[in-house]
Amino acid sequence: MEILTPLRLEPVVLPKVWGGEKLWGPLADCFTVLPGVGEIWLASGREVVNRVAEGPLAGIGLDELSNTYGRRLLGGSHREFPLILKLLNVGDWLSVKVSGDSPGVCHDDLGEVWHVLHAEHSNTEIVMGLKTDAGLEELEAAVARGYFTDLLSKVPAAPGNTFFVPAGTMHTVGPGLLIFGLQQPSGLAYRFHDWNRPDINGAMRQLDYERALQALTLRGHAPYEPVKSLEVYGAPNRICLLLETESFALLKVDVTQTYRPWWGGAKLRVLFVLQGQGTMSSPGGYFAPINLSAGQAWLLPAMLPTPLLTPRSGGLSILESLA
C-alpha cells in the first residue's frame, strides 16, 4: 500500500480591503506579498483550496486529496478536509460578523480560534460580543440611529493571546494585528456591518443583517478573556495546549531537541512553522529527510508513521493543528 508522506502546502495570498500595507511581524520575509494583503490561506479544502507544493502529488488540491485517500489522509470519520488554517493580516477593521450553526456539526466547535502572532502597536483590539448591558432591542435601535458600534465590546489583543469566538458571537478584528486563524470548514458567518466601505473592486459588499440577528446570542456577554493555555510538557521541548474542542485542537510547540508529535494520538495534523529551521525525518525510512523553515505549512496524514522533527541552531517554533 502506498504510504502518504508529509505534504507541504502552497499558500494562497488574497488582497482584502482591510489588508495591511505590508505583512506585519516576523513572517514578513516568508511570503511574497503586495500592499493590501489581508489573508494567507495555509490549509483548506473548501472555498479557497490549497494545493500540494512539491513532490509526486504537486498541484493536487486538498479537496481532491481528501476524496482520493479518505481515511488514510483524514483519519477518524472525516469526509472532507476538516480544518481551515489562515493568517489574517489586518490593516483596518474587518467587517462585523456573527457565526451561525451548520447541520451535523457540534455547536460547541463552531466559531473561530484566533492566536495573535504580532501586534504592530500597543493598543490593538478585537471585538468579542456586545457590552454587558446591551440587548437585542437596544442593538436594533442603535443600528437605526447609526451608533451601534458603541455597543461593541472591544478587548485588548497582545502577541501570545488565544481567543475562541463561539457561534452566535458578534466579532471582528482591529488594525495592526497578525493572527493565526483556525476553524472548521462547515461554519457559517453572516456579515452584519462593513463600515460603509466598498471592497477592493469598488462595490459595496452584501450584508446578511437579518440572518446575523437570527444567529446572534446574547448569552455569555463580554468581558471576554484570552483562553488560558495548558502546559502539556515542559522540557526539553515545551508543548502548550492553546485550545481544544471535541473536533480539533491547537498546540504551540517550542522545539529545542528532537520532537515526535504525539499529543492526541493518530490524527491528521498540520504543522505551521512560526520560527527557525530544522529537518523532518522518518525513523522507518518512509521518506527522505525534509528541510523545515519559517512560513511553511506541512500536512501530516493521519496514517503517517510519526516523524521526527530536529531543530537546527536556535530551535523551532511550531503551531500544531489536529483534527
Secondary structure, DSSP 4 states (H G I P E B T S, - for coil): -PPPPPEEEEPEEEE-TTB-SS--STTGGGS---TTEEEEEEE-BSSSB-EE-SSTTTT-BHHHHHHHHTHHHH-TT-SS---EEEEEEESSPPPEEEEE--TTS-GGG-EEEEEEEEESSTT-EEEEEE-TT--HHHHHHHHHHT-GGGGEEEEE--TT-EEEEETT-EEEE-TTEEEEEEE-TT-EEEEEE-TT-B-TTSPBPPP-HHHHHHH---SSPSPP-PPPPEEEE-SSSEEEEEEE-SS-EEEEEEESS-B---TTSS--EEEEEEEEEEEEE-TT-SS--EEEETT-EEEE-TTSPPPEEEEEEEEEEEEEEE-
